[in-house]
Amino acid sequence: DADVTQTPRNRITKTGKRIMLECSQTKGHDRMYWYRQDPGLGLRLIYYSFDVKDINKGEISDGYSVSRQAQAKFSLSLESAIPNQTALYFCATSAGTSGGEVNEQFFGPGTRLTVL
Amino acid sequence: KQEVTQIPAALSVPEGENLVLNCSFTDSAIYNLQWFRQDPGKGLTSLLLIQSSQREQTSGRLNASLDKSSGRSTLYIAASQPGDSATYLCAVKPGGFKTIFGAGTRLFVKA
């Protein structure tokens, strides 16, 4: 079984709808991340969480919110989806280090979201 | 602001050829650099992680080098195979908790 799973894998929705993307991990990592990938661009960080009580905005958090329900679960919500949120969304995890550095990241398979 | 560039954006080579993928970054103050492989529908797979104190890492037919002073990393793939066809992403970790990704190089290995 995959260490990092995402549901759904594909989703088509309409402008204005609320959408939730879910991520679960079995790696036992404290740190979880949500990224989006657009064609021709690198992955960009939306939100990250270092533990259940710690959630931080990334570089493109506008229009998104997150919930860390448990160490293993991190959900991304689009409260009112718009077409420019059409993208490939990835969840990732990493173990924490005493120095606070981000070490190796492990990614889920991605969710392809289309907003019409 | 840290920026990561990967050139070329796409590359097509015949099977068996040795090849080099390039990654450049604008700020040499990084903690580590990571190379990923991205396959359609399968997310990103970590290939190699090079800490800032290291010059290279090797795994099987893959070798990644890091030259912080020049802001460059290369991923060398020996004896390429059709199964190596994928998009290869380079990512650097500057200070703080962010990771900055390049846009990737799409590799196609022809049988």
Interface residues (C-beta under 8 A of the other chain):
Chain A: V4 R9 Y35 G40 L41 G42 L43 R44 L45 Y48 F50 N56 G58 E59 F90 A92 G100 E101 V102 N103 E104 Q105 F106 F107 G108 P109 G110
Chain B: V4 A9 Y31 N32 Q34 F36 G41 K42 G43 L44 T45 S46 L49 L89 A91 K93 F97 K98 T99 I100 F101 G102 A103 G104
